[in-house]
Amino acid sequence: MAEGHEGTADPRLEAEGELSMARLALEGGDLKHAAGHVARALVFDPRLPEAHELLARLAVQPGGGPELYPVEQPVYLGDVVARAHTLAVLGRPDQALPLLVTAQCHRPDGAWADAAWMYDRRVAEGLDPDLVRTTLLRLVGALDDPVGADVLAALRPYLALLDGCLAARPDDPALLWSASMLLRRCGRTGDAVALALRSEAAEPSFHAAMAAGYAYRAEQRWDEAEAAWLRALEFDPGNLALFTDIGELLAKAGRPHDGLAWVERALEQDPEDASAFPTACGMRFSLDGRLEHLVALADHLRDRPGGEHADRVLTQGSQTRFWLGPIPSATEAVVNVLHQMHDQGVDPAASALSLTVSAPEPPSALLAMRLAAPGCTIAVAEVPEPDPRLTVPEVSSRGPVREVGHRLWRYRGSGAEPAVPPPSAEAAEALGALAAYPWRHLPAAYDDAVRLSGLPLEDLLGAMAHPPAPPNGPAAVWPAWIRRVQAWACLGIAHHRGDQPWAGSDRRAALVDLAYGPEDWAAEAALLSLAATAWVHPETRRDVAELVAWRFLLAMEAARSRPVTLLESLAHLVRAVPGMDEEVLRLAGEVLREEAEEDGNGD
């Protein structure tokens, strides 16, 4: 549905301007153009009294009426609203109400219904209750639960109309339970409970019991909600979606095992149920933390694209674990200094710091410090063994690696400088746009990164060492920003020459080179991209699990003789890879427990 007023600075002035044009057209007898200007005025300011006055004049003009506002495709929002109010002016509110609900569903925060006739009790009393019920239920389906303050303000005319309908028909069972559904979304949960129970008392039904359960759940009255839904189940014993609802309710009530039992009852009848299967995966992951449950859900979603519930459950689970959703914070000494300066109100960009670190830190961490504090100088006390500046093949023969071909950094003494040129402006802009937003889960990140598939590999590598500037924010955002840019760049590399078979592909070679290069955030980003590839392409899972496992084990080996700032983050990466070896998972868990004990908090 078209709106046609994007970028308007002052909607009220725009509306008044449209009305001036409408009056001129009306004086000239051009009803069609006058009606068009009124319709546009209503989109700019649907509450403006002058717009409704002029609309009423047009409604009674010879040749006027609702036909002035066509609603054939493509539909203009203003025509829908104007036609609705014109019908009401002509005494046909039964035709007006469904049109207003159509507009409201399109833009729930618009005051499309804010007109005097919606508050008129006589209008409410004359409407068919079945019409009110069906149109309001359509509106309910388009609303958040609960609605925000802006939407609530826009819904007040509907609530007034509903109050009038209920006053005229206080014992209509269907009207009562449908009203309960709307009032619950509007935050009137106590009224919603009362209306649903009145509906059940007048005529017990599946819908009334469901409405009661929803209202009780909104008030966190778990036992009463469960009892209401058990009553609903008596009307529809085979309703697997309700089995799932009860399971989720019990999980929220602190009874996750009881909840899972209900969901598994649904799966016994339909192992691939679109509601029960995702919910079961999410519950099992919450209970035991095993990644296989989310992987099974991702596979389910890949085979059945478009499943909103499955995507939502996968998102919820992913956001509880590092790398599946959030990226772990950097822990290097230079990053800690940067954050301390921010916390103390010191502007790093205006400071001339002189720091000495005990050992070479990841080049990306030093880059973040240089970009945030250009006047900073950093000295390295010593270079411990094994040398963190070297690629893995140069310090160890362990692991399924070959000589590194793609190098992001070049060392001069203990300092690193980019070994790749800056990216093109197009590549920097594309990566900056993606890095500005978090991903829902790894399959979604992998899919979104296809936007980068047309960029040359050199540009993606260049952006990792020459990142675009972050959006407005303090200098302390540079570390997190660089980690995000590098993650997205590597996700883009995962699509490089995607027609090549994985085993010998250029994309695999580039990611392995980065992963097994010097200890750096870029290695983590490459491993993340490998993990995302495994989530989306099951045939790569064994290879990816081995690559990530070896890189983590090599970091553990180095940590026996010196600090490895990436070790904790690599342990989190191990836990993000499908099909990871159980012994490696155990070692990663030990690393995270030890880190948590040192930090004095849990994982």
C-alpha positions in Angstrom: 0.0 0.0 0.0 1.6 3.3 -1.1 1.9 6.3 1.3 3.7 8.9 -0.8 5.0 11.3 1.9 8.5 10.0 2.8 10.8 12.6 4.2 8.2 15.2 5.1 9.5 17.7 7.6 6.2 19.1 9.0 3.2 16.8 8.3 0.7 19.4 9.7 1.9 22.1 7.2 1.8 19.6 4.4 -1.7 18.6 5.3 -2.9 22.2 5.4 -1.3 22.8 2.0 -3.1 19.9 0.5 -6.4 21.2 1.9 -5.8 24.6 0.4 -5.4 22.9 -3.0 -8.5 20.8 -2.3 -10.6 23.9 -1.7 -9.4 25.5 -4.9 -10.3 22.4 -6.8 -13.7 22.1 -5.2 -14.5 25.8 -6.0 -13.6 25.0 -9.6 -15.9 22.0 -9.6 -13.1 19.4 -9.9 -14.2 16.9 -7.3 -11.7 14.3 -8.4 -8.7 16.5 -7.7 -10.2 17.9 -4.6 -10.7 14.4 -3.3 -7.1 13.5 -4.1 -5.8 16.4 -2.1 -8.0 15.5 0.9 -6.7 11.9 0.8 -3.1 13.1 0.8 -3.9 15.5 3.7 -5.3 12.6 5.7 -2.1 10.7 5.3 -0.1 13.6 6.5 -2.4 14.4 9.5 -5.4 12.0 9.8 -6.6 13.9 13.0 -6.9 17.3 11.3 -10.6 18.5 11.7 -10.5 20.6 8.6 -9.7 17.5 6.5 -12.7 15.6 7.9 -14.9 18.7 7.3 -13.9 19.0 3.7 -14.2 15.2 3.2 -17.8 15.4 4.5 -18.6 18.2 2.0 -17.2 16.1 -0.8 -19.3 13.1 0.4 -22.6 14.9 -0.2 -21.7 16.7 -3.5 -23.5 15.5 -6.6 -21.0 13.1 -8.2 -19.2 12.8 -4.9 -19.1 9.9 -2.4 -16.8 6.9 -1.9 -16.2 6.5 -5.6 -13.9 9.4 -5.5 -11.4 7.2 -3.6 -10.7 4.1 -5.6 -9.3 1.1 -3.7 -8.3 -1.0 -6.7 -4.7 -2.2 -6.9 -2.3 -0.5 -6.5 -4.0 1.0 -3.4 -3.1 4.4 -1.9 -3.3 4.6 1.9 -5.0 8.0 1.8 -7.7 6.7 -0.5 -8.5 3.8 1.9 -8.8 6.2 4.9 -10.8 8.8 3.0 -13.2 6.2 1.5 -13.7 4.7 5.0 -14.6 8.1 6.6 -16.8 9.0 3.6 -18.8 5.8 4.0 -19.2 6.6 7.7 -20.5 10.1 6.8 -23.0 8.5 4.5 -24.3 6.3 7.3 -22.5 3.1 6.3 -20.1 2.4 9.2 -20.3 -1.3 8.6 -18.4 -0.8 5.3 -16.1 1.9 6.8 -14.8 -0.2 9.7 -13.1 -2.9 7.6 -11.4 -0.3 5.5 -10.0 1.5 8.5 -8.7 -1.8 9.9 -7.0 -2.4 6.6 -5.2 0.9 6.9 -4.4 0.2 10.6 -2.9 -3.2 9.7 -0.6 -1.5 7.2 0.5 1.3 9.6 -0.5 0.4 13.2 0.8 3.7 14.6 -1.3 5.8 12.3 -4.3 7.7 13.8 -6.5 6.6 10.8 -9.5 5.9 12.9 -9.5 9.1 15.0 -12.8 10.6 13.9 -16.0 11.5 15.8 -18.1 8.7 14.5 -15.8 6.0 16.0 -16.6 7.4 19.5 -20.4 7.6 18.8 -22.2 5.0 21.0 -25.1 4.9 18.6 -22.8 3.8 15.8 -21.3 1.1 18.0 -24.8 -0.2 19.0 -25.9 -0.5 15.4 -22.9 -2.5 14.2 -23.2 -6.3 13.6 -21.2 -7.9 16.4 -19.8 -10.5 14.0 -18.5 -7.8 11.8 -16.8 -6.1 14.8 -15.4 -9.4 15.9 -13.9 -10.4 12.6 -12.5 -7.0 11.7 -10.9 -6.5 15.2 -9.4 -10.0 15.1 -7.8 -9.0 11.8 -6.4 -6.0 13.6 -5.2 -8.1 16.5 -3.2 -10.2 14.1 -1.2 -7.2 12.9 -0.3 -5.9 16.4 2.7 -6.6 18.7 1.9 -8.1 22.0 1.9 -5.8 23.8 1.8 -2.7 21.6 4.0 0.3 22.1 2.8 3.6 23.4 2.5 5.2 19.9 0.3 2.3 18.6 -1.8 2.3 21.7 -2.6 6.0 21.1 -3.7 5.2 17.6 -5.9 2.3 18.8 -8.0 4.4 21.2 -10.9 4.9 18.7 -11.2 1.1 18.3 -11.3 0.7 22.1 -14.0 3.3 22.3 -16.0 1.6 19.6 -15.5 -1.8 21.3 -16.6 -0.4 24.7 -19.9 0.8 23.0 -20.4 -2.6 21.3 -19.8 -4.4 24.6 -22.2 -2.1 26.5 -24.9 -2.9 23.9 -24.2 -6.7 23.9 -22.6 -7.5 27.3 -23.3 -11.3 27.0 -22.2 -11.9 23.4 -19.6 -14.8 23.8 -17.7 -14.3 20.6 -17.5 -10.5 21.1 -16.3 -10.9 24.6 -13.4 -13.3 23.8 -12.3 -11.3 20.7 -12.4 -8.1 22.8 -10.2 -9.9 25.4 -7.6 -10.5 22.7 -7.4 -6.8 21.7 -7.4 -5.5 25.2 -4.5 -7.8 26.2 -2.4 -6.4 23.5 -3.2 -2.9 24.7 -1.9 -3.7 28.1 -5.3 -4.0 29.8 -4.6 -7.5 31.0 -7.0 -7.5 33.9 -9.9 -6.5 31.7 -8.8 -9.1 29.2 -9.0 -11.8 31.9 -12.4 -10.7 33.0 -13.8 -10.6 29.4 -12.5 -14.0 28.6 -14.0 -15.5 31.8 -17.3 -13.8 31.0 -17.2 -15.4 27.6 -16.6 -18.8 29.1 -19.4 -18.3 31.5 -21.8 -17.4 28.8 -20.7 -20.1 26.4 -17.7 -22.3 27.1 -15.6 -22.5 23.9 -12.1 -23.2 22.7 -11.5 -19.5 21.8 -12.7 -18.2 25.2 -10.4 -20.6 27.1 -7.5 -19.7 24.8 -8.2 -16.0 25.3 -8.2 -16.6 29.1 -4.9 -18.4 28.9 -3.3 -15.7 26.9 -4.5 -13.0 29.4 -3.4 -15.0 32.4 0.0 -15.6 30.8 0.4 -11.8 30.2 -0.1 -11.4 34.0 2.3 -14.2 34.7 -0.4 -16.2 36.4 1.1 -19.4 35.2 -1.1 -22.0 36.9 -4.3 -20.3 35.9 -3.0 -20.0 32.3 -2.2 -23.7 32.2 -5.7 -24.5 33.6 -7.3 -22.4 30.9 -5.4 -24.0 28.1 -6.2 -27.4 29.4 -9.8 -26.4 29.2 -9.2 -25.3 25.6 -7.6 -28.7 24.8 -10.8 -30.4 25.8 -12.5 -28.8 22.8 -9.6 -29.7 20.4 -7.5 -32.6 21.8 -5.4 -32.9 18.6 -4.3 -29.3 18.5 -0.5 -29.7 18.4 0.1 -25.9 18.4 -1.6 -25.8 21.8 0.6 -28.6 23.1 3.5 -26.4 22.2 2.0 -23.3 23.8 1.5 -25.2 27.0 5.1 -26.5 26.9 6.4 -22.9 26.4 4.2 -21.7 29.2 5.5 -24.2 31.6 9.1 -23.4 30.6 8.5 -19.8 31.4 6.9 -20.8 34.7 10.2 -22.5 35.7 9.1 -26.0 34.8 11.2 -26.7 31.7 11.2 -30.5 31.9 7.4 -30.5 32.2 7.2 -28.1 29.3 9.5 -30.2 27.1 7.3 -33.3 27.8 4.3 -31.5 26.4 6.2 -30.5 23.2 7.5 -34.0 22.8 3.9 -35.3 23.0 3.2 -33.2 19.9 6.3 -34.5 18.2 5.1 -38.1 18.8 2.1 -37.3 16.5 4.1 -35.2 14.0 7.9 -35.3 14.3 8.3 -32.3 11.8 5.5 -30.1 13.3 6.3 -26.5 12.3 5.6 -25.3 15.9 6.7 -28.2 18.1 10.0 -29.1 16.4 11.6 -25.7 16.7 10.3 -25.2 20.2 11.7 -28.6 21.2 15.1 -27.8 19.8 15.2 -24.5 21.7 14.1 -26.1 24.9 16.7 -28.9 24.7 19.4 -26.4 24.0 18.3 -24.4 27.0 18.4 -27.5 29.2 21.8 -29.1 28.2 23.5 -26.4 26.0 24.4 -28.9 23.3 24.9 -27.2 20.0 23.4 -30.2 18.1 19.9 -29.0 18.9 20.3 -25.6 17.3 22.1 -27.2 14.3 19.1 -29.6 13.9 16.8 -26.5 14.0 19.0 -24.7 11.4 18.8 -27.8 9.1 15.0 -27.9 9.6 14.8 -24.2 8.7 17.0 -24.7 5.6 14.7 -27.4 4.3 11.6 -25.4 5.1 12.5 -21.7 4.4 10.3 -19.0 5.7 9.5 -20.5 9.0 9.2 -17.5 11.3 8.8 -19.5 14.5 11.8 -21.6 13.7 13.9 -18.5 12.8 12.8 -16.8 16.1 13.8 -19.8 18.2 17.1 -20.1 16.4 17.7 -16.5 17.0 16.9 -16.7 20.7 19.2 -19.6 21.2 22.0 -18.1 19.2 22.0 -14.8 21.1 22.9 -16.7 24.3 26.2 -17.9 23.0 29.3 -16.1 21.8 30.0 -16.2 18.0 26.5 -17.7 17.3 25.2 -14.2 18.0 27.3 -11.7 20.0 31.1 -11.4 19.3 33.2 -11.7 22.4 34.9 -8.5 23.6 38.6 -8.1 23.0 40.8 -8.7 26.1 44.2 -7.3 25.0 46.0 -4.8 27.2 45.9 -2.0 24.7 42.1 -2.5 24.4 41.8 -2.4 28.2 43.7 0.9 28.3 41.4 2.3 25.6 38.3 1.4 27.6 39.7 2.8 30.8 40.4 6.1 29.2 36.8 6.2 27.9 35.5 5.4 31.4 37.5 8.1 32.9 36.3 10.7 30.3 39.7 11.0 28.6 39.6 11.5 24.8 42.2 9.0 23.4 42.4 11.0 20.1 43.7 14.0 22.0 46.2 12.0 24.2 49.9 11.3 23.6 50.3 7.9 25.2 53.4 5.8 25.6 52.7 2.2 26.4 54.8 -0.9 26.9 53.3 -4.3 26.5 54.9 -7.4 27.8 54.7 -9.3 24.4 53.4 -8.6 20.9 49.7 -8.2 20.9 47.4 -9.0 17.9 48.0 -6.6 15.0 44.3 -5.8 14.8 44.3 -4.8 18.5 47.2 -2.4 17.9 45.4 -1.1 14.8 42.4 -0.3 16.9 44.6 1.6 19.4 46.3 3.6 16.6 43.0 4.5 15.0 41.5 5.5 18.3 44.6 7.2 19.7 46.8 8.3 16.8 49.3 9.9 19.1 49.9 6.6 21.0 53.3 4.8 20.9 53.6 1.2 21.8 56.7 -0.6 22.8 57.1 -4.4 23.2 59.2 -5.7 26.1 60.1 -9.0 24.7 59.0 -11.7 22.1 58.2 -15.0 23.9 58.2 -18.4 22.4 56.4 -19.7 20.5 56.5 -16.5 18.5 52.9 -15.1 18.1 54.0 -13.1 15.0 54.7 -16.2 12.9 52.3 -18.3 11.0 51.4 -21.7 12.4 53.5 -23.7 9.8 56.5 -21.6 11.0 56.1 -22.6 14.6 54.5 -26.0 14.6 54.1 -29.1 12.4 50.8 -30.1 14.0 47.5 -29.7 12.3 46.1 -30.0 8.8 47.8 -26.9 7.3 50.0 -26.0 4.4 52.3 -23.0 3.8 50.3 -19.7 4.2 49.7 -17.9 1.0 47.5 -14.9 2.0 49.1 -12.7 4.6 47.3 -9.8 6.2 50.2 -8.4 8.1 53.9 -7.8 7.6 56.2 -7.5 10.6 59.0 -5.1 11.0 60.7 -6.1 14.2 57.9 -6.4 16.8 55.5 -4.1 15.0 53.0 -5.1 12.3 51.8 -3.2 9.3 49.2 -4.1 6.6 50.5 -6.4 3.9 47.5 -5.6 1.7 46.3 -2.4 0.1 43.2 -0.6 1.3 39.8 -1.7 -0.2 37.9 0.2 -2.8 35.3 2.8 -1.6 32.5 0.4 -2.8 33.9 -2.4 -0.6 34.4 -0.2 2.4 30.8 1.1 2.1 29.3 -2.4 1.7 31.2 -3.7 4.7 30.4 -0.7 6.9 26.7 -1.1 6.1 26.7 -4.8 7.2 28.9 -4.3 10.3 26.6 -1.7 11.7 24.0 -4.4 12.6 24.3 -7.6 14.5 23.3 -10.9 12.9 20.4 -13.0 14.2 22.2 -16.3 13.9 25.1 -17.7 11.8 23.0 -19.0 8.9 21.4 -15.6 8.6 24.9 -13.9 8.7 26.1 -16.3 6.0 23.1 -15.5 3.8 23.4 -11.8 4.3 27.1 -11.9 3.4 26.2 -12.9 -0.2 25.9 -9.2 -0.8 29.7 -9.1 -0.7 30.1 -12.0 -3.1 30.8 -9.6 -6.0 33.7 -7.9 -4.3 37.2 -9.0 -5.2 39.1 -11.0 -2.6 41.7 -8.3 -2.4 39.1 -5.8 -1.3 37.8 -8.1 1.4 41.3 -8.7 2.7 42.1 -5.0 2.5 39.1 -4.0 4.6 40.3 -6.3 7.4 43.6 -4.3 7.7 42.1 -0.9 6.6 38.6 -0.9 8.1 36.1 1.8 7.3 35.3 4.3 10.0 32.6 3.2 12.5 29.3 5.1 12.8 29.3 8.0 15.3 30.5 7.0 18.7 33.4 7.3 21.1 36.9 6.2 20.1 36.5 3.2 22.4 34.2 1.5 19.8 37.1 0.9 17.5 38.0 -2.6 18.8 34.5 -4.0 18.6 34.0 -2.3 15.3 37.1 -3.8 13.7 36.1 -7.2 15.0 32.7 -6.8 13.3 34.2 -5.6 10.0 36.7 -8.5 10.0 33.9 -11.0 10.7 31.8 -9.7 7.8 34.8 -9.6 5.5 35.5 -13.2 6.2 31.8 -14.1 5.7 32.1 -12.4 2.4 35.2 -14.5 1.6 33.0 -17.6 2.3 31.1 -16.6 -0.9 34.2 -15.9 -3.1 33.9 -18.1 -6.2 31.2 -20.1 -4.7 30.9 -22.3 -7.7 34.2 -24.0 -6.8 34.0 -27.3 -4.9 34.8 -26.7 -1.2 37.8 -28.9 -0.8 40.0 -27.1 -3.3 38.3 -23.8 -3.4 40.0 -20.4 -3.3 37.6 -19.3 -0.5 38.6 -22.2 1.8 42.3 -21.6 1.0 42.0 -17.9 1.9 40.1 -18.6 5.1 42.6 -21.3 6.2 45.5 -18.9 5.5 43.9 -16.3 7.8 43.0 -18.8 10.5 46.5 -20.2 10.6 48.3 -16.9 10.3 49.8 -14.9 13.2 47.7 -14.7 16.4 45.2 -12.0 15.4 41.5 -11.1 15.5 41.6 -11.9 11.7 42.2 -15.6 12.6 39.1 -15.6 14.8 37.1 -14.0 12.0 38.3 -16.6 9.5 37.4 -19.4 11.9 34.0 -17.9 12.4 33.4 -17.8 8.7 34.4 -21.5 8.5 31.9 -22.2 11.2 29.1 -20.3 9.4 29.9 -22.3 6.3 29.5 -25.6 8.2 26.1 -24.4 9.6 24.8 -23.9 6.0 26.6 -26.6 4.1 26.6 -29.9 6.1 29.1 -31.6 3.7 31.8 -29.2 5.1 31.2 -29.9 8.7 33.9 -32.6 9.3 36.5 -30.5 7.6 35.6 -27.3 9.4 35.5 -29.0 12.8 39.0 -30.3 12.2 40.3 -27.0 11.1 38.9 -25.1 14.1 39.9 -27.8 16.6 43.5 -27.8 15.4 43.7 -24.0 15.6 42.4 -24.1 19.2 44.7 -26.9 20.2 47.7 -25.1 18.8 46.7 -22.0 20.9 46.4 -24.2 24.0 49.9 -25.6 23.2 51.3 -22.0 23.0 49.5 -21.1 26.2 51.6 -23.5 28.2 54.6 -21.2 27.8 53.1 -17.7 27.3 49.8 -15.8 27.4 47.5 -16.2 24.4 44.9 -13.4 24.4 42.8 -15.2 21.9 42.5 -18.5 23.8 39.1 -17.8 25.5 37.6 -16.5 22.3 38.9 -19.5 20.4 37.3 -21.8 23.1 34.0 -20.0 22.4 34.5 -20.6 18.7 35.0 -24.3 19.3 31.5 -24.4 20.9 30.0 -22.7 17.8 31.0 -25.4 15.3 28.7 -28.2 14.3 30.0 -31.7 14.7 32.9 -30.7 17.0 34.9 -33.5 18.6 33.7 -34.2 22.2 37.2 -34.2 23.6 37.9 -30.8 22.1 34.6 -29.5 23.4 35.7 -30.7 26.9 39.0 -28.9 26.6 37.3 -25.7 25.5 34.9 -26.0 28.4 37.9 -26.3 30.8 39.4 -23.1 29.3 36.2 -21.2 29.8 35.7 -22.4 33.3 39.3 -21.4 34.2 38.8 -18.0 32.7 35.5 -17.6 34.5 37.1 -18.5 37.8 39.9 -16.0 37.3 37.3 -13.3 36.4 35.2 -14.3 39.4 32.0 -14.8 37.3 30.3 -17.5 35.3 30.4 -18.3 31.5 
